[in-house]
């Protein structure tokens, strides 16, 4: 099987993501993982989110994180 560099990187990223999700799920009642790529020349970026656990708890985690970030920005 022959892969180009992008395919190898994508495959490695996918395996890492699967391992990370497994570790997070084993050691937490709930988690939310949000990632983004580098912006393109036209300002767009790929944003991905995954979570495991109760959807209401995941929403609470996101809202709480948003509040923390807003508070940190207010103090700057």
SEDOFI-866654 format. One record per residue (C-alpha): chain; x, y, z; residue number from 1. Coordinates in nm, 3 decimals, padded with zeros to 5 digits. Layout:
SEDOFI-866654
ATOM   unit        xx        yy        zz   pos
ATOM      A         X         Y         Z   NUM
...
END
This chain:
SEDOFI-866654
ATOM   unit        xx        yy        zz   pos
ATOM      A    00.000    00.000    00.000     1
ATOM      A    00.144    00.339   -00.102     2
ATOM      A    00.051    00.661    00.078     3
ATOM      A    00.154    01.014    00.000     4
ATOM      A    00.263    01.241    00.287     5
ATOM      A   -00.083    01.394    00.335     6
ATOM      A   -00.246    01.051    00.357     7
ATOM      A    00.014    00.935    00.610     8
ATOM      A   -00.039    01.248    00.820     9
ATOM      A   -00.417    01.209    00.802    10
ATOM      A   -00.393    00.842    00.901    11
ATOM      A   -00.161    00.926    01.192    12
ATOM      A   -00.393    01.206    01.306    13
ATOM      A   -00.694    00.974    01.290    14
ATOM      A   -00.521    00.706    01.498    15
ATOM      A   -00.407    00.966    01.753    16
ATOM      A   -00.759    01.110    01.773    17
ATOM      A   -00.910    00.766    01.829    18
ATOM      A   -00.656    00.690    02.103    19
ATOM      A   -00.715    01.026    02.268    20
ATOM      A   -01.093    00.983    02.265    21
ATOM      A   -01.057    00.636    02.418    22
ATOM      A   -00.833    00.764    02.699    23
ATOM      A   -01.062    01.061    02.768    24
ATOM      A   -01.372    00.840    02.775    25
ATOM      A   -01.210    00.594    03.016    26
ATOM      A   -01.103    00.854    03.269    27
ATOM      A   -01.388    01.110    03.257    28
ATOM      A   -01.764    01.114    03.301    29
ATOM      A   -01.782    01.350    03.004    30
ATOM      A   -01.545    01.533    02.772    31
ATOM      A   -01.561    01.782    02.488    32
ATOM      A   -01.278    01.808    02.238    33
ATOM      A   -01.272    02.102    01.997    34
ATOM      A   -00.995    02.141    01.740    35
ATOM      A   -00.926    02.368    01.446    36
ATOM      A   -00.684    02.375    01.158    37
ATOM      A   -00.481    02.667    01.034    38
ATOM      A   -00.683    02.933    00.853    39
ATOM      A   -00.674    02.928    00.475    40
ATOM      A   -00.579    03.233    00.269    41
ATOM      A   -00.946    03.330    00.249    42
ATOM      A   -00.984    03.317    00.629    43
ATOM      A   -01.169    02.987    00.660    44
ATOM      A   -01.068    02.709    00.895    45
ATOM      A   -01.177    02.355    00.961    46
ATOM      A   -01.332    02.322    01.308    47
ATOM      A   -01.417    01.984    01.456    48
ATOM      A   -01.587    01.892    01.782    49
ATOM      A   -01.648    01.560    01.945    50
ATOM      A   -01.781    01.470    02.286    51
ATOM      A   -01.863    01.165    02.489    52
ATOM      A   -02.101    01.140    02.779    53
ATOM      A   -02.430    01.302    02.862    54
ATOM      A   -02.520    01.571    02.604    55
ATOM      A   -02.649    01.805    02.877    56
ATOM      A   -02.322    01.774    03.067    57
ATOM      A   -02.125    01.836    02.746    58
ATOM      A   -02.330    02.152    02.685    59
ATOM      A   -02.262    02.262    03.044    60
ATOM      A   -01.889    02.211    02.993    61
ATOM      A   -01.895    02.423    02.677    62
ATOM      A   -02.096    02.701    02.842    63
ATOM      A   -01.869    02.701    03.147    64
ATOM      A   -01.556    02.715    02.929    65
ATOM      A   -01.708    03.002    02.731    66
ATOM      A   -01.772    03.193    03.053    67
ATOM      A   -01.415    03.136    03.173    68
ATOM      A   -01.272    03.260    02.844    69
ATOM      A   -01.496    03.569    02.848    70
ATOM      A   -01.387    03.649    03.204    71
ATOM      A   -01.020    03.612    03.111    72
ATOM      A   -01.067    03.843    02.812    73
ATOM      A   -01.240    04.101    03.034    74
ATOM      A   -00.937    04.115    03.264    75
ATOM      A   -00.688    04.172    02.981    76
END
